[in-house]
Amino acid sequence: MPEAWEQSSPATEGMRHFPIGHGEMKKREARSALFSGAMGLAILFQTDWQGTEDGGLWARLMGVVVIYLGYRFIRAGIRTHSTRSEGIELRGDGLFLPAVLVGFRPRLIPWGQLKLAVAFRGREGGVLVLADHRDTYRIDSVDLGSWSRLETLVEGVYSYTTVNPHQKAVMVAEAERFQRGQVRSGAKPVVTHGILGLICLVYCLELYLDAVAWDSILSADIVMLARMGANAQFLVEMGAFDRWCTAAFLHVGWLHIASNAFGLLCVGILAEWTMGRVRLLFVYLGSALVASAASTYLAAGLVSAGASGAIFGVLGACFYVQLFATNRMPYSLSIRGRAIRAWGVVFVLNIAIPVILPMVDYMAHLAGFIAGFAILAACGRENIRRGRNAGFYIQALVVILLGTFAAAG
């Protein structure tokens, strides 16, 4: 943990306008705009779009990529312009932050709404972290062009926010919560990396046995996948229930494993920091069983595989923590406005995925999400808030068994 500056509050009557360090930030945003624009145009003109209306997988994926690159191009262009014309300002009615630091539009934060201002000193400079009810904001000494400018800015912010004793007490409490979140986020995600490593090893075995093709983003030998333990309905009905677990470690192509690996890293690390390693493992395996059971009896496919049902279970558990034990979440997700936007993006993307990729087993995703949410709900919100494991294992097993029988019934 970097050393924190003391929260002193000297009156700063000098500089109230802090220009952005034009050179480095301008180059960074310009490079981002150039890269996004060039890649978007290259994909736009090189892709055969005739397959889009016919449900062509590659054309649909490239359409999503072009839209994302267009968004990145516009955002980087706005930020590049912002570095030329705007800076940070300490005003009588609040703190003005330019678009390059906060997004598409500049933002004025009234002093009364600022609830966090924590400054740290690291190896390469200083960092000021700010927060209001909408979002968190990070200002680096590199952004301002020099160390001394950041120090002056920190002193100016403290001089405005420490005038009101009530606001000062709120900011001290928020700073302590921010520090606790930083300590939790420094732990190594051993379980997440272990699950990911096992999935990658299994995929290498699939490649070796020709269960999946080396040169295709989404293809598989269904017979070989079934032999390796994929979830096949006719085999499960004959008593091979172990496939509900083994199927969660098999994948049907590079796109499948890449998307699941990325999702596991994002959601798994968050869950391991907020819930702990044992709970993450229980939620992952339990959600995998329930999701596989739902895929067997509720989906139309004969053979299914993939870790997405388990990953959605971990996502459901994180959603429970977000709703009922927010103090365990990273500080940025405890900000209401940011949390609403983040979860909104997650839900919209996962509603859109079955439209873009019709072969996605959305019943397994839904069942996994509900299972993960229910497993953590069975523990009780107070136990989650305080990080206790009272009765967790028995309650989790009961929920997993009930969910599996419900999906199979």
DRENFI-179990 format. One record per residue: residue in three letters; x, y, z of N, C-alpha, C in turn. Coordinates in steps of 0.1 Angstrom, whole numbers, padded with zeros to 4 digits, always signed. Layout:
BEGIN
AlaXYZXYZXYZ ...
end
This chain:
BEGIN
Met+0008-0012+0000+0000+0000+0000+0009+0012+0000 Pro+0007+0021-0010+0015+0034-0010+0012+0042+0002 Glu+0022+0050+0006+0020+0059+0017+0010+0070+0014 Ala+0001+0073+0023-0009+0083+0021-0004+0097+0026 Trp-0007+0107+0019-0004+0121+0024-0014+0124+0036 Glu-0009+0132+0045-0018+0136+0056-0028+0146+0051 Gln-0041+0144+0056-0052+0152+0051-0052+0166+0057 Ser-0042+0174+0055-0041+0187+0060-0050+0196+0051 Ser-0054+0208+0056-0063+0217+0049-0057+0231+0049 Pro-0046+0234+0043-0041+0248+0042-0049+0256+0032 Ala-0050+0268+0034-0058+0277+0025-0049+0280+0013 Thr-0053+0276+0002-0046+0278-0011-0051+0290-0018 Glu-0045+0301-0017-0049+0313-0024-0043+0315-0038 Gly-0034+0306-0042-0027+0307-0054-0035+0302-0066 Met-0029+0292-0073-0035+0287-0085-0048+0280-0083 Arg-0058+0284-0090-0071+0277-0090-0074+0269-0103 His-0066+0271-0113-0068+0264-0126-0055+0255-0128 Phe-0058+0243-0131-0047+0233-0132-0047+0227-0146 Pro-0039+0232-0155-0040+0227-0169-0035+0213-0170 Ile-0041+0205-0179-0038+0191-0181-0024+0191-0188 Gly-0016+0180-0184-0003+0178-0191-0005+0175-0205 His-0005+0185-0214-0010+0183-0228-0002+0172-0235 Gly+0011+0172-0235+0019+0163-0243+0016+0149-0242 Glu+0018+0143-0231+0016+0128-0229+0002+0124-0231 Met-0008+0131-0225-0022+0127-0226-0027+0128-0240 Lys-0023+0139-0246-0027+0142-0260-0022+0130-0269 Lys-0010+0126-0268-0004+0115-0276-0011+0102-0273 Arg-0014+0100-0260-0021+0087-0257-0035+0086-0263 Glu-0043+0097-0261-0056+0097-0267-0056+0097-0282 Ala-0047+0104-0288-0046+0105-0303-0042+0091-0308 Arg-0033+0084-0302-0030+0070-0306-0042+0061-0305 Ser-0049+0062-0294-0061+0054-0292-0072+0057-0304 Ala-0074+0070-0307-0083+0073-0318-0078+0068-0331 Leu-0065+0069-0334-0060+0065-0347-0061+0050-0348 Phe-0058+0042-0337-0058+0028-0338-0073+0023-0339 Ser-0082+0029-0332-0096+0024-0332-0102+0027-0346 Gly-0099+0039-0351-0104+0043-0365-0099+0034-0376 Ala-0086+0032-0375-0079+0024-0386-0084+0009-0385 Met-0085+0003-0373-0090-0010-0372-0105-0011-0376 Gly-0113-0002-0372-0127-0002-0376-0129-0001-0391 Leu-0121+0008-0398-0122+0009-0412-0117-0004-0419 Ala-0107-0010-0414-0101-0022-0421-0111-0033-0420 Ile-0117-0035-0408-0127-0046-0406-0140-0043-0415 Leu-0144-0030-0416-0156-0026-0423-0154-0029-0438 Phe-0143-0027-0444-0141-0029-0458-0136-0043-0461 Gln-0131-0050-0452-0126-0064-0455-0135-0075-0452 Thr-0146-0072-0444-0156-0082-0440-0167-0084-0451 Asp-0170-0096-0453-0181-0099-0462-0194-0099-0454 Trp-0202-0088-0456-0214-0085-0448-0226-0093-0453 Gln-0225-0100-0464-0237-0107-0469-0242-0117-0460 Gly-0234-0123-0451-0239-0133-0442-0246-0128-0430 Thr-0247-0115-0428-0253-0109-0416-0268-0113-0416 Glu-0275-0111-0427-0289-0114-0427-0292-0128-0426 Asp-0283-0137-0431-0285-0151-0430-0281-0157-0417 Gly-0277-0149-0408-0273-0154-0395-0258-0158-0394 Gly-0250-0153-0404-0236-0157-0404-0229-0152-0391 Leu-0222-0162-0384-0216-0159-0371-0205-0149-0373 Trp-0196-0151-0382-0184-0142-0384-0189-0127-0387 Ala-0198-0126-0396-0203-0112-0399-0209-0105-0387 Arg-0217-0112-0379-0223-0106-0367-0212-0102-0357 Leu-0203-0111-0355-0192-0107-0346-0184-0095-0350 Met-0181-0094-0363-0174-0083-0368-0182-0070-0367 Gly-0196-0071-0369-0204-0060-0367-0203-0054-0353 Val-0203-0063-0343-0202-0059-0329-0188-0052-0327 Val-0178-0058-0332-0164-0052-0331-0164-0038-0337 Val-0169-0036-0349-0169-0023-0356-0177-0013-0347 Ile-0188-0016-0342-0195-0007-0333-0187-0003-0321 Tyr-0180-0013-0315-0172-0010-0303-0160-0001-0307 Leu-0154-0004-0318-0142+0005-0322-0147+0019-0326 Gly-0159+0020-0332-0164+0033-0334-0167+0041-0322 Tyr-0172+0035-0311-0174+0041-0298-0160+0046-0293 Arg-0150+0037-0294-0137+0041-0289-0131+0052-0296 Phe-0133+0053-0309-0128+0064-0318-0134+0077-0314 Ile-0147+0077-0312-0154+0090-0308-0150+0094-0294 Arg-0149+0085-0285-0145+0088-0271-0130+0094-0271 Ala-0121+0087-0278-0107+0092-0278-0106+0106-0285 Gly-0115+0108-0296-0114+0121-0302-0119+0132-0293 Ile-0130+0130-0285-0134+0140-0276-0124+0142-0265 Arg-0118+0132-0260-0107+0134-0250-0095+0141-0255 Thr-0091+0138-0268-0080+0146-0274-0083+0160-0274 His-0095+0164-0279-0099+0178-0279-0099+0184-0265 Ser-0103+0176-0255-0104+0181-0241-0090+0185-0236 Thr-0080+0177-0240-0066+0181-0235-0062+0194-0240 Arg-0067+0199-0251-0063+0212-0256-0070+0224-0249 Ser-0082+0222-0246-0091+0233-0242-0095+0234-0227 Glu-0093+0223-0220-0098+0223-0206-0088+0219-0196 Gly-0090+0222-0183-0082+0218-0172-0090+0216-0160 Ile-0084+0212-0149-0091+0211-0136-0092+0224-0130 Glu-0103+0228-0124-0105+0241-0118-0111+0239-0104 Leu-0106+0246-0094-0112+0248-0081-0120+0260-0081 Arg-0133+0258-0081-0143+0269-0081-0150+0271-0068 Gly-0156+0282-0066-0163+0284-0054-0175+0275-0052 Asp-0181+0270-0063-0193+0261-0062-0189+0247-0064 Gly-0177+0243-0067-0173+0229-0068-0160+0227-0076 Leu-0157+0214-0078-0145+0210-0085-0149+0207-0100 Phe-0143+0213-0109-0145+0211-0124-0135+0202-0129 Leu-0140+0190-0135-0131+0180-0141-0133+0180-0156 Pro-0123+0180-0164-0125+0180-0179-0129+0166-0184 Ala-0134+0165-0196-0139+0153-0202-0128+0142-0203 Val-0115+0146-0205-0105+0136-0206-0103+0128-0193 Leu-0108+0133-0182-0107+0125-0169-0120+0118-0165 Val-0131+0123-0171-0144+0117-0166-0153+0111-0177 Gly-0149+0112-0189-0157+0106-0200-0160+0115-0211 Phe-0172+0115-0216-0176+0123-0228-0177+0137-0225 Arg-0182+0141-0213-0186+0154-0210-0179+0159-0197 Pro-0174+0171-0196-0168+0176-0184-0178+0176-0173 Arg-0174+0176-0160-0183+0175-0149-0179+0185-0138 Leu-0189+0191-0132-0187+0200-0121-0192+0193-0109 Ile-0184+0190-0099-0188+0183-0087-0190+0193-0076 Pro-0202+0196-0071-0203+0205-0060-0196+0200-0048 Trp-0190+0210-0040-0182+0206-0029-0190+0197-0019 Gly-0203+0201-0017-0211+0193-0008-0214+0179-0012 Gln-0212+0175-0024-0215+0162-0029-0202+0153-0030 Leu-0191+0159-0027-0178+0152-0028-0177+0144-0014 Lys-0176+0131-0015-0175+0123-0003-0162+0115-0001 Leu-0154+0116-0011-0141+0109-0009-0130+0117-0016 Ala-0119+0119-0009-0107+0126-0015-0095+0120-0008 Val-0089+0110-0015-0077+0103-0009-0065+0104-0018 Ala-0054+0109-0013-0042+0110-0021-0032+0100-0016 Phe-0025+0095-0026-0014+0085-0023-0001+0089-0031 Arg+0010+0085-0025+0023+0087-0031+0029+0073-0035 Gly+0032+0071-0047+0038+0059-0052+0052+0061-0058 Arg+0056+0051-0065+0070+0051-0070+0071+0061-0082 Glu+0061+0062-0090+0061+0070-0102+0054+0083-0101 Gly+0049+0086-0089+0042+0099-0087+0031+0098-0078 Gly+0022+0107-0078+0011+0107-0069-0002+0105-0076 Val-0012+0101-0068-0026+0098-0073-0036+0104-0063 Leu-0046+0111-0069-0057+0116-0061-0070+0109-0066 Val-0076+0102-0057-0089+0095-0060-0100+0103-0053 Leu-0110+0107-0062-0122+0114-0057-0134+0106-0060 Ala-0145+0109-0053-0158+0102-0055-0169+0111-0050 Asp-0180+0110-0058-0193+0115-0054-0204+0104-0055 His-0216+0108-0055-0227+0098-0056-0228+0091-0069 Arg-0221+0096-0080-0222+0091-0093-0211+0082-0097 Asp-0199+0085-0093-0187+0078-0099-0175+0081-0090 Thr-0164+0074-0094-0151+0077-0088-0142+0083-0099 Tyr-0133+0091-0095-0124+0098-0105-0110+0097-0100 Arg-0101+0095-0109-0086+0093-0106-0078+0104-0113 Ile-0070+0111-0106-0062+0121-0112-0047+0118-0108 Asp-0039+0116-0118-0025+0112-0117-0016+0124-0118 Ser-0005+0124-0112+0005+0135-0113+0009+0136-0128 Val+0009+0125-0135+0013+0126-0150+0002+0134-0157 Asp-0011+0133-0153-0021+0140-0159-0019+0155-0158 Leu-0014+0160-0147-0012+0174-0145+0002+0179-0150 Gly+0011+0170-0153+0024+0174-0158+0035+0175-0148 Ser+0032+0175-0135+0042+0176-0125+0037+0172-0112 Trp+0046+0168-0103+0043+0164-0089+0038+0176-0081 Ser+0044+0188-0083+0040+0199-0075+0026+0204-0078 Arg+0022+0203-0090+0008+0207-0093-0002+0197-0086 Leu+0001+0184-0086-0009+0175-0079-0009+0179-0064 Glu+0002+0181-0058+0003+0185-0044-0006+0197-0041 Thr-0005+0207-0050-0012+0220-0048-0027+0217-0050 Leu-0031+0208-0059-0045+0204-0061-0050+0197-0049 Val-0043+0188-0043-0047+0181-0031-0050+0191-0020 Glu-0040+0200-0018-0042+0210-0007-0055+0218-0009 Gly-0057+0222-0022-0069+0230-0025-0082+0222-0023 Val-0082+0210-0026-0094+0202-0024-0097+0200-0009 Tyr-0087+0197-0002-0088+0196+0013-0093+0209+0019 Ser-0088+0220+0014-0092+0233+0020-0107+0236+0018 Tyr-0112+0231+0008-0127+0233+0005-0135+0223+0013 Thr-0131+0210+0013-0139+0200+0019-0139+0198+0034 Thr-0129+0204+0040-0128+0202+0055-0134+0214+0063 Val-0140+0223+0056-0147+0234+0062-0159+0229+0070 Asn-0167+0221+0064-0179+0215+0071-0175+0203+0079 Pro-0178+0204+0092-0174+0192+0101-0181+0179+0097 His-0194+0180+0093-0201+0168+0090-0195+0162+0077 Gln-0192+0170+0067-0187+0165+0055-0173+0159+0057 Lys-0165+0165+0066-0152+0160+0070-0153+0146+0076 Ala-0163+0144+0085-0165+0131+0091-0168+0121+0081 Val-0177+0125+0072-0181+0115+0061-0169+0111+0053 Met-0161+0121+0049-0150+0118+0041-0139+0109+0048 Val-0138+0111+0061-0128+0103+0068-0133+0088+0068 Ala-0147+0086+0071-0152+0073+0071-0151+0066+0057 Glu-0154+0074+0046-0152+0069+0033-0138+0065+0029 Ala-0129+0073+0034-0114+0070+0032-0110+0057+0038 Glu-0116+0055+0051-0113+0042+0057-0118+0030+0050 Arg-0131+0032+0044-0137+0021+0037-0129+0019+0024 Phe-0124+0029+0018-0116+0028+0006-0104+0020+0008 Gln-0097+0023+0020-0085+0016+0023-0087+0001+0025 Arg-0098-0002+0032-0101-0016+0034-0104-0024+0021 Gly-0110-0017+0012-0112-0023-0001-0099-0025-0009 Gln-0090-0016-0007-0077-0017-0014-0069-0029-0008 Val-0070-0032+0005-0064-0043+0011-0069-0056+0006 Arg-0083-0057+0005-0089-0069+0000-0085-0072-0015 Ser-0085-0061-0023-0082-0063-0037-0067-0066-0040 Gly-0059-0066-0029-0045-0069-0031-0042-0084-0030 Ala-0052-0092-0026-0051-0106-0024-0050-0113-0037 Lys-0042-0124-0038-0040-0131-0051-0053-0140-0053 Pro-0059-0140-0065-0070-0148-0068-0066-0162-0071 Val-0063-0170-0061-0057-0184-0064-0068-0193-0070 Val-0080-0193-0065-0090-0202-0070-0094-0198-0085 Thr-0095-0186-0088-0098-0181-0101-0088-0186-0111 His-0075-0183-0108-0064-0188-0116-0063-0203-0117 Gly-0066-0210-0106-0066-0224-0107-0077-0230-0116 Ile-0089-0225-0115-0100-0229-0124-0096-0226-0139 Leu-0091-0214-0141-0088-0210-0155-0077-0219-0160 Gly-0067-0222-0152-0056-0231-0156-0061-0245-0160 Leu-0070-0250-0152-0076-0264-0154-0084-0264-0167 Ile-0092-0253-0170-0099-0252-0182-0090-0252-0194 Cys-0079-0244-0193-0069-0244-0204-0062-0257-0207 Leu-0059-0264-0196-0053-0278-0198-0063-0287-0205 Val-0076-0287-0201-0086-0295-0207-0087-0292-0222 Tyr-0087-0279-0225-0088-0275-0239-0076-0279-0247 Cys-0064-0279-0241-0052-0285-0248-0054-0300-0251 Leu-0060-0307-0242-0063-0321-0244-0073-0323-0255 Glu-0083-0314-0256-0093-0314-0267-0086-0312-0280 Leu-0077-0303-0281-0070-0301-0293-0061-0313-0297 Tyr-0055-0319-0287-0047-0331-0290-0055-0343-0295 Leu-0067-0344-0290-0076-0355-0294-0085-0352-0306 Asp-0083-0340-0312-0091-0335-0323-0106-0333-0320 Ala-0109-0331-0307-0123-0328-0304-0127-0314-0309 Val-0117-0305-0310-0120-0292-0316-0109-0289-0326 Ala-0113-0280-0336-0104-0278-0347-0094-0266-0343 Trp-0082-0268-0348-0071-0258-0346-0074-0245-0353 Asp-0080-0246-0365-0082-0234-0374-0096-0229-0375 Ser-0104-0231-0365-0118-0226-0366-0121-0220-0352 Ile-0129-0209-0352-0132-0202-0340-0143-0209-0332 Leu-0151-0217-0339-0163-0223-0332-0167-0236-0340 Ser-0161-0247-0336-0164-0260-0342-0159-0271-0333 Ala-0166-0283-0334-0162-0294-0325-0167-0307-0331 Asp-0160-0317-0327-0164-0331-0330-0173-0335-0318 Ile-0186-0336-0321-0196-0338-0310-0194-0352-0304 Val-0190-0362-0312-0188-0376-0307-0177-0376-0297 Met-0165-0369-0301-0154-0369-0292-0156-0361-0279 Leu-0164-0350-0281-0167-0342-0269-0176-0350-0259 Ala-0185-0358-0265-0193-0367-0256-0185-0377-0249 Arg-0175-0382-0256-0166-0392-0250-0157-0386-0238 Met-0154-0373-0240-0146-0366-0230-0154-0361-0218 Gly-0167-0362-0219-0175-0358-0207-0185-0347-0209 Ala-0188-0344-0222-0198-0333-0225-0212-0337-0219 Asn-0220-0327-0218-0234-0330-0212-0243-0334-0223 Ala-0245-0347-0224-0254-0353-0234-0266-0359-0227 Gln-0278-0355-0232-0291-0358-0225-0293-0373-0225 Phe-0291-0380-0236-0294-0394-0236-0284-0402-0227 Leu-0272-0397-0225-0263-0404-0216-0266-0401-0201 Val-0270-0388-0198-0274-0385-0185-0286-0393-0181 Glu-0296-0395-0190-0308-0403-0186-0305-0417-0184 Met-0293-0421-0188-0288-0435-0185-0280-0436-0172 Gly-0279-0424-0165-0272-0424-0152-0259-0417-0152 Ala-0254-0411-0163-0241-0405-0163-0242-0390-0158 Phe-0245-0389-0145-0247-0375-0139-0234-0368-0137 Asp-0223-0375-0137-0210-0369-0136-0207-0359-0147 Arg-0214-0360-0158-0213-0351-0169-0217-0337-0166 Trp-0226-0335-0156-0230-0322-0152-0219-0314-0147 Cys-0208-0321-0142-0196-0314-0137-0186-0313-0148 Thr-0183-0324-0154-0172-0324-0164-0175-0315-0176 Ala-0187-0313-0179-0191-0305-0191-0187-0290-0189 Ala-0186-0286-0176-0182-0272-0173-0167-0269-0176 Phe-0159-0279-0179-0145-0277-0182-0142-0279-0197 Leu-0152-0283-0205-0150-0285-0219-0155-0273-0227 His-0149-0270-0239-0153-0259-0248-0153-0264-0262 Val-0160-0256-0271-0162-0261-0285-0155-0252-0295 Gly-0145-0245-0291-0138-0236-0301-0130-0225-0294 Trp-0122-0218-0302-0114-0208-0296-0122-0196-0291 Leu-0133-0192-0299-0141-0182-0294-0148-0185-0281 His-0152-0197-0280-0159-0202-0268-0150-0201-0256 Ile-0138-0207-0257-0129-0207-0245-0124-0193-0242 Ala-0122-0185-0252-0116-0171-0250-0127-0162-0243 Ser-0139-0163-0247-0149-0155-0241-0152-0159-0226 Asn-0152-0173-0224-0154-0178-0210-0142-0175-0201 Ala-0130-0176-0207-0118-0172-0199-0118-0158-0195 Phe-0122-0149-0204-0122-0135-0201-0133-0132-0190 Gly-0145-0138-0192-0155-0137-0182-0152-0142-0168 Leu-0145-0153-0168-0141-0159-0155-0131-0150-0148 Leu-0121-0145-0156-0112-0136-0150-0118-0123-0144 Cys-0127-0117-0151-0134-0105-0147-0143-0108-0134 Val-0151-0118-0135-0161-0121-0125-0155-0129-0113 Gly-0146-0138-0117-0140-0147-0106-0131-0139-0097 Ile-0123-0130-0102-0114-0122-0093-0122-0113-0084 Leu-0133-0107-0090-0142-0099-0082-0148-0107-0071 Ala-0153-0119-0074-0160-0128-0064-0150-0132-0053 Glu-0138-0136-0058-0128-0141-0048-0124-0130-0038 Trp-0123-0117-0042-0121-0106-0033-0132-0104-0024 Thr-0144-0105-0029-0156-0101-0020-0161-0113-0012 Met-0161-0125-0017-0167-0136-0010-0157-0145-0003 Gly-0145-0146-0009-0135-0155-0003-0133-0167-0012 Arg-0123-0175-0011-0119-0186-0020-0129-0198-0018 Val-0132-0202-0006-0141-0213-0004-0154-0211-0010 Arg-0160-0199-0007-0173-0196-0012-0173-0196-0028 Leu-0163-0190-0033-0162-0190-0048-0162-0204-0054 Leu-0154-0213-0048-0154-0226-0053-0167-0234-0052 Phe-0174-0232-0041-0187-0238-0039-0197-0232-0049 Val-0197-0219-0051-0206-0213-0060-0204-0217-0074 Tyr-0191-0218-0078-0187-0222-0091-0192-0236-0094 Leu-0189-0246-0086-0192-0260-0088-0207-0262-0087 Gly-0213-0256-0077-0228-0257-0075-0235-0252-0087 Ser-0232-0240-0092-0239-0234-0103-0236-0242-0116 Ala-0224-0248-0117-0222-0257-0129-0231-0268-0129 Leu-0234-0275-0117-0243-0286-0117-0257-0282-0120 Val-0262-0271-0114-0276-0266-0117-0277-0262-0132 Ala-0267-0255-0137-0268-0250-0151-0268-0262-0160 Ser-0260-0272-0158-0259-0284-0166-0272-0292-0166 Ala-0278-0293-0154-0291-0299-0153-0302-0292-0161 Ala-0302-0279-0160-0311-0271-0168-0309-0273-0183 Ser-0296-0273-0187-0293-0275-0201-0298-0289-0206 Thr-0297-0299-0197-0301-0312-0201-0316-0313-0204 Tyr-0324-0307-0195-0339-0310-0195-0347-0298-0201 Leu-0341-0286-0201-0348-0274-0206-0344-0269-0219 Ala-0332-0272-0223-0326-0267-0236-0329-0277-0247 Ala-0328-0271-0260-0331-0280-0271-0320-0288-0276 Gly-0307-0284-0273-0296-0291-0278-0294-0305-0272 Leu-0288-0314-0280-0285-0328-0275-0273-0329-0267 Val-0262-0321-0271-0249-0321-0264-0246-0306-0261 Ser-0241-0304-0249-0237-0290-0245-0224-0291-0237 Ala-0216-0280-0237-0204-0280-0229-0201-0265-0227 Gly-0192-0262-0217-0188-0249-0214-0189-0245-0200 Ala-0181-0235-0196-0181-0230-0182-0190-0218-0180 Ser-0198-0214-0190-0206-0202-0189-0216-0203-0178 Gly-0223-0215-0177-0233-0216-0166-0227-0214-0152 Ala-0215-0219-0150-0208-0217-0137-0204-0203-0135 Ile-0200-0196-0146-0195-0182-0146-0207-0173-0143 Phe-0219-0177-0149-0231-0169-0146-0235-0171-0131 Gly-0232-0183-0126-0235-0185-0111-0227-0176-0103 Val-0214-0174-0106-0205-0165-0099-0210-0151-0100 Leu-0215-0148-0112-0220-0134-0115-0233-0132-0106 Gly-0242-0142-0105-0253-0141-0097-0250-0139-0082 Ala-0239-0146-0077-0235-0144-0064-0229-0130-0062 Cys-0222-0125-0071-0217-0111-0070-0229-0101-0070 Phe-0239-0104-0078-0251-0095-0078-0258-0095-0064 Tyr-0258-0107-0057-0263-0107-0044-0255-0098-0034 Val-0242-0099-0035-0233-0091-0027-0235-0076-0030 Gln-0237-0073-0043-0239-0059-0046-0252-0054-0040 Leu-0263-0062-0039-0275-0057-0034-0276-0057-0019 Phe-0270-0067-0012-0272-0069+0002-0260-0068+0011 Ala-0248-0068+0005-0236-0067+0013-0226-0058+0005 Thr-0231-0046+0002-0223-0037-0006-0209-0033+0000 Asn-0208-0034+0013-0196-0031+0019-0184-0040+0015 Arg-0188-0052+0010-0178-0062+0006-0173-0059-0009 Met-0180-0051-0016-0176-0048-0030-0165-0038-0031 Pro-0157-0038-0042-0147-0027-0044-0154-0014-0042 Tyr-0146-0004-0038-0152+0009-0035-0159+0015-0047 Ser-0154+0013-0059-0160+0019-0071-0174+0014-0073 Leu-0176+0001-0070-0190-0005-0072-0199-0002-0060 Ser-0194+0004-0050-0203+0009-0039-0209+0022-0042 Ile-0204+0029-0052-0210+0041-0057-0222+0038-0065 Arg-0234+0043-0061-0247+0039-0066-0247+0041-0082 Gly-0243+0053-0086-0244+0056-0100-0236+0047-0109 Arg-0223+0044-0104-0214+0036-0112-0219+0021-0112 Ala-0224+0017-0100-0229+0003-0099-0241+0001-0109 Ile-0250+0010-0109-0262+0009-0118-0257+0008-0133 Arg-0247+0016-0137-0243+0016-0151-0235+0003-0153 Ala-0227-0001-0144-0219-0014-0146-0228-0026-0148 Trp-0238-0028-0139-0247-0039-0140-0256-0038-0151 Gly-0260-0026-0155-0268-0024-0167-0261-0028-0179 Val-0249-0025-0181-0241-0030-0192-0240-0045-0192 Val-0238-0051-0181-0236-0066-0180-0249-0072-0184 Phe-0261-0067-0179-0274-0074-0183-0277-0072-0198 Val-0275-0060-0203-0278-0057-0217-0269-0066-0226 Leu-0256-0067-0223-0248-0075-0231-0252-0090-0231 Asn-0256-0095-0219-0259-0109-0218-0273-0112-0224 Ile-0282-0101-0225-0294-0103-0232-0292-0103-0247 Ala-0282-0095-0252-0279-0094-0266-0271-0107-0271 Ile-0264-0113-0263-0255-0124-0267-0263-0135-0274 Pro-0275-0140-0268-0282-0150-0276-0288-0146-0289 Val-0290-0133-0291-0294-0127-0304-0283-0128-0314 Ile-0271-0125-0310-0259-0125-0319-0255-0139-0321 Leu-0255-0147-0311-0251-0161-0312-0262-0170-0308 Pro-0270-0175-0318-0282-0183-0314-0279-0196-0308 Met-0267-0201-0309-0264-0214-0304-0261-0213-0289 Val-0261-0202-0283-0258-0200-0269-0270-0206-0260 Asp-0266-0214-0250-0276-0220-0241-0280-0211-0230 Tyr-0290-0202-0234-0294-0192-0224-0301-0198-0212 Met-0307-0210-0213-0313-0216-0201-0303-0220-0191 Ala-0291-0225-0195-0280-0228-0186-0275-0215-0179 His-0274-0204-0187-0270-0191-0182-0280-0187-0171 Leu-0292-0187-0174-0302-0182-0164-0303-0191-0152 Ala-0302-0204-0153-0302-0213-0142-0290-0211-0133 Gly-0278-0209-0140-0266-0207-0132-0266-0194-0124 Phe-0272-0184-0130-0273-0171-0124-0282-0172-0111 Ile-0293-0178-0113-0302-0180-0102-0296-0189-0091 Ala-0289-0199-0095-0283-0208-0085-0272-0201-0077 Gly-0264-0193-0084-0253-0186-0076-0259-0175-0067 Phe-0270-0169-0071-0276-0159-0062-0282-0166-0050 Ala-0289-0178-0052-0296-0185-0042-0286-0191-0032 Ile-0274-0196-0037-0264-0202-0028-0259-0192-0018 Leu-0257-0180-0023-0252-0169-0013-0263-0164-0005 Ala-0275-0163-0010-0287-0159-0002-0289-0168+0009 Ala-0287-0181+0008-0289-0191+0019-0280-0188+0030 Cys-0269-0182+0028-0259-0179+0039-0264-0168+0048 Gly-0272-0159+0044-0276-0148+0052-0268-0136+0049 Arg-0274-0125+0048-0267-0112+0044-0257-0108+0055 Glu-0261-0110+0068-0251-0106+0079-0239-0114+0078 Asn-0240-0127+0075-0228-0135+0074-0219-0131+0063 Ile-0225-0127+0052-0218-0122+0040-0211-0109+0043 Arg-0218-0100+0050-0213-0087+0053-0201-0088+0062 Arg-0201-0097+0072-0190-0098+0082-0180-0109+0078 Gly-0182-0115+0066-0172-0125+0061-0172-0138+0069 Arg-0184-0142+0075-0184-0154+0083-0189-0166+0075 Asn-0185-0178+0079-0189-0190+0072-0199-0198+0079 Ala-0206-0192+0089-0215-0200+0097-0226-0207+0089 Gly-0225-0221+0089-0235-0229+0082-0235-0228+0067 Phe-0224-0223+0062-0224-0220+0048-0224-0233+0040 Tyr-0216-0243+0044-0214-0255+0036-0227-0263+0035 Ile-0234-0265+0046-0247-0273+0046-0257-0265+0038 Gln-0258-0252+0040-0268-0244+0033-0266-0244+0018 Ala-0253-0243+0014-0249-0243+0000-0253-0256-0006 Leu-0250-0267+0001-0253-0281-0005-0268-0283-0007 Val-0276-0278+0003-0290-0279+0002-0295-0271-0010 Val-0291-0259-0012-0295-0251-0024-0291-0258-0037 Ile-0279-0263-0037-0274-0269-0050-0283-0282-0053 Leu-0286-0290-0043-0294-0302-0045-0308-0298-0049 Leu-0314-0288-0043-0327-0284-0046-0328-0278-0060 Gly-0318-0270-0064-0317-0264-0077-0315-0275-0088 Thr-0307-0285-0085-0305-0295-0095-0318-0303-0097 Phe-0325-0307-0086-0337-0315-0087-0348-0306-0094 Ala-0348-0293-0091-0358-0285-0097-0356-0284-0113 Ala-0343-0283-0117-0340-0282-0131-0343-0295-0138 Ala-0341-0306-0131-0343-0320-0137-0358-0324-0136 Gly-0365-0318-0127-0379-0322-0125-0389-0317-0135 
end
